[in-house]
């Protein structure tokens, strides 16, 4: 029943690339059923997804490699269904059933 969403959850796919998968126990792709509403009753958006990932999915304690000042840190591209999140309202984009959210690190150690 993949992709089926009731009114209480929204099913999405989250992918990590460019080294970010290391923060998530080497998982490159996750299928998630998130609550359709955040803790304040608002429709779940990318900001909620980022908090959810940090609190429930990220295994690595170095959350600052993914989040800075409450949002995705500079140097990480976020694509929503293959479109730059800047075109979609960034972290205010409201999650829809079957969305594919891709986080790609462009940061390279050296």
C-alpha positions as CSV (number, residue, x, y, z in Angstrom):
1,X,0.0,0.0,0.0
2,X,3.0,2.2,-0.7
3,X,2.1,5.9,-1.4
4,X,-1.4,5.6,0.2
5,X,-1.9,8.4,2.6
6,X,-4.7,8.8,5.1
7,X,-5.7,12.2,6.6
8,X,-3.3,11.7,9.5
9,X,-0.1,10.9,7.7
10,X,1.7,11.9,4.5
11,X,3.9,9.3,2.8
12,X,7.1,10.7,1.3
13,X,10.5,9.5,0.1
14,X,13.6,11.2,1.5
15,X,17.1,10.7,-0.1
16,X,20.5,11.7,1.0
17,X,23.6,12.2,-1.2
18,X,27.0,13.8,-1.3
19,X,28.0,12.3,2.1
20,X,24.9,13.2,4.1
21,X,23.9,9.5,4.1
22,X,26.8,9.0,6.6
23,X,24.8,11.1,9.2
24,X,21.8,8.8,8.6
25,X,23.4,5.4,9.3
26,X,24.5,5.1,5.6
27,X,20.8,5.1,4.5
28,X,20.5,6.8,1.1
29,X,16.8,6.5,0.8
30,X,14.0,6.4,3.3
31,X,10.3,5.9,2.9
32,X,8.5,7.8,5.7
33,X,4.9,8.3,6.8
34,X,5.0,11.6,8.6
35,X,2.1,13.1,10.6
36,X,0.2,15.4,8.3
37,X,0.2,18.1,11.0
38,X,3.2,19.3,13.0
39,X,3.3,19.8,16.8
40,X,1.4,23.1,16.4
41,X,-1.4,21.7,14.2
42,X,0.0,23.3,11.0
43,X,0.3,21.3,7.8
44,X,3.6,19.5,7.8
45,X,6.3,21.2,5.8
46,X,10.0,20.9,5.0
47,X,10.9,22.7,8.3
48,X,9.0,20.0,10.2
49,X,10.6,17.2,8.1
50,X,14.1,18.5,9.0
51,X,13.2,18.6,12.7
52,X,11.7,15.1,12.4
53,X,14.8,13.7,10.7
54,X,17.1,15.2,13.3
55,X,15.0,13.9,16.2
56,X,14.0,10.4,15.0
57,X,16.2,9.3,12.1
58,X,19.7,10.9,12.4
59,X,22.1,8.5,14.1
60,X,25.1,10.7,14.1
61,X,25.3,13.2,17.0
62,X,26.8,15.9,14.7
63,X,23.5,17.5,13.8
64,X,25.3,20.7,12.9
65,X,26.5,19.1,9.7
66,X,22.9,19.0,8.6
67,X,21.2,21.9,10.4
68,X,22.3,25.4,11.3
69,X,20.1,27.9,13.1
70,X,17.1,25.7,12.8
71,X,17.2,25.1,9.0
72,X,19.2,23.1,6.5
73,X,22.8,24.5,6.6
74,X,24.3,26.4,3.7
75,X,26.0,24.1,1.2
76,X,23.2,21.5,1.2
77,X,20.9,21.5,-1.8
78,X,17.3,20.5,-1.2
79,X,15.3,19.3,-4.2
80,X,11.6,18.8,-4.0
81,X,10.4,16.5,-6.7
82,X,13.6,17.4,-8.7
83,X,13.0,21.2,-8.3
84,X,15.2,23.5,-6.2
85,X,13.4,24.2,-3.0
86,X,13.9,27.9,-3.5
87,X,11.3,27.6,-6.3
88,X,8.9,25.9,-3.9
89,X,9.0,28.1,-0.9
90,X,12.0,26.5,0.8
91,X,11.3,25.1,4.3
92,X,7.7,26.4,4.2
93,X,6.8,24.0,1.4
94,X,3.9,21.9,2.6
95,X,4.5,18.2,2.1
96,X,2.3,16.3,-0.3
97,X,1.7,12.6,-0.7
98,X,4.5,10.8,-2.7
99,X,6.8,13.8,-2.6
100,X,10.5,13.0,-3.1
101,X,12.8,15.2,-1.0
102,X,16.5,15.0,-1.9
103,X,19.2,16.5,0.3
104,X,22.6,16.8,-1.4
105,X,25.7,18.1,0.3
106,X,28.0,20.2,-1.8
107,X,30.5,20.6,1.1
108,X,33.8,18.8,0.7
109,X,36.4,18.3,3.4
110,X,40.0,19.0,2.6
